[in-house]
Amino acid sequence: MKKKILVASLFSTLVLAACGSQPDTTGSGSSGSTKDPEAVTIKFAWWGADNRHDAMQDVVALFEEEYPHITVNTEYGAWDGWQEKTLTQLSGKTEADVMQVNYNWLFSFGKGKNIFMDLNEVSDYLTLDNWESSYLEAMQVGGEQAAVPHGMTGRVPLMNQALYEANGLELPTTYDDLLAAGEVIAKGNTPTGEDNQYAYLNV
């Protein structure tokens, strides 16, 4: 069966890949009969920490309970190296049917062309109206719905006031002040970074 990729995106990002024909999850069959649906196995891949792995596997268990004819094989790991691993799998056509990808990968993987399934093609199986339109538009590549957000994240700037005071500095009010403070606070930093100190953090 020719494999297509269906993406679910995360600002961070999730991805789905599916076989050319969609499985019937209703149990009624495409003709409305009551025959049992065909057994299907899909692979779901993501990165994260242990708490995400545990939560995702709980979700998989609930999904398999709801749809006993679908078996979900999981693959997960740490963030480091995940992009390279995903690219290798895509090149070798061994990628997961459902995968988490980073937001910008939607555009870089295809160099501006959508390499994932257009989710509008599976509107009979996937409801998109529970996402804000602006979130969906951010996941569109070449006019196609390449993904949906799995989560929305933001950046928080932090400055350690005690660290500034210990170095005889005021909190900066201009960019030049910040650069100057960085030179003082980071003067003892090393390439290994084990005890490095920073004037500003973005988390």
Helices and strands as residue ranges (DSSP letters): E 3-6, E 15-19, E 40-47, H 50-66, E 70-77, H 82-92, E 98-99, H 105-108, G 119-122, H 133-138, E 140-141, E 144-145, E 157-158, H 161-166, H 175-185, E 201-202
